[in-house]
Amino acid sequence: CEKHQEELKLFCETDKKLICVICVTAREHKSHSFLSIKEAVGICKDQVKSSIQSLTTNKSVIQEVEEQQKQKISQVREQSQSLKFHVTSQFAALHQILVKKEQHILGEIKEDEEKIL
């Protein structure tokens, strides 16, 4: 302990810091709760393990959601490509119909022109 030059043997739960046995009786730690360092380490280890388990579970869930989103993105891209192909082929078919219609009408006009002249 910097204040009393004693070995730090206790953990003040209230202040979340290590203290010496003299600090326990000091006014600044009055009515605080204390643990041995060993107990505090055990509690901290349990909390860390719990946090790691929680984070591992969250990571797994996030990875699963990420994979689902990647699959959805892939499906949307495939649907988009399919739709583009469909639209292009439909317009090509319509274009052919219009070209034939144009040629037919132009032919009729030419025939009518030749009949008149």
Secondary structure in CASP SS format (residue, H / E / C, confidence):
PFRMAT SS
TARGET T0000
AUTHOR 0000-0000-0000
METHOD secondary structure of the structure
MODEL  1
C C 1.00
E C 1.00
K C 1.00
H C 1.00
Q C 1.00
E C 1.00
E C 1.00
L C 1.00
K C 1.00
L E 1.00
F E 1.00
C E 1.00
E C 1.00
T C 1.00
D C 1.00
K C 1.00
K E 1.00
L E 1.00
I E 1.00
C C 1.00
V H 1.00
I H 1.00
C H 1.00
V H 1.00
T C 1.00
A C 1.00
R H 1.00
E H 1.00
H H 1.00
K C 1.00
S C 1.00
H C 1.00
S C 1.00
F E 1.00
L E 1.00
S E 1.00
I H 1.00
K H 1.00
E H 1.00
A H 1.00
V H 1.00
G H 1.00
I H 1.00
C H 1.00
K H 1.00
D H 1.00
Q H 1.00
V H 1.00
K H 1.00
S H 1.00
S H 1.00
I H 1.00
Q H 1.00
S H 1.00
L H 1.00
T H 1.00
T H 1.00
N H 1.00
K H 1.00
S H 1.00
V H 1.00
I H 1.00
Q H 1.00
E H 1.00
V H 1.00
E H 1.00
E H 1.00
Q H 1.00
Q H 1.00
K H 1.00
Q H 1.00
K H 1.00
I H 1.00
S H 1.00
Q H 1.00
V H 1.00
R H 1.00
E H 1.00
Q H 1.00
S H 1.00
Q H 1.00
S H 1.00
L H 1.00
K H 1.00
F H 1.00
H H 1.00
V H 1.00
T H 1.00
S H 1.00
Q H 1.00
F H 1.00
A H 1.00
A H 1.00
L H 1.00
H H 1.00
Q H 1.00
I H 1.00
L H 1.00
V H 1.00
K H 1.00
K H 1.00
E H 1.00
Q H 1.00
H H 1.00
I H 1.00
L H 1.00
G H 1.00
E H 1.00
I H 1.00
K H 1.00
E H 1.00
D H 1.00
E H 1.00
E H 1.00
K H 1.00
I H 1.00
L C 1.00
END
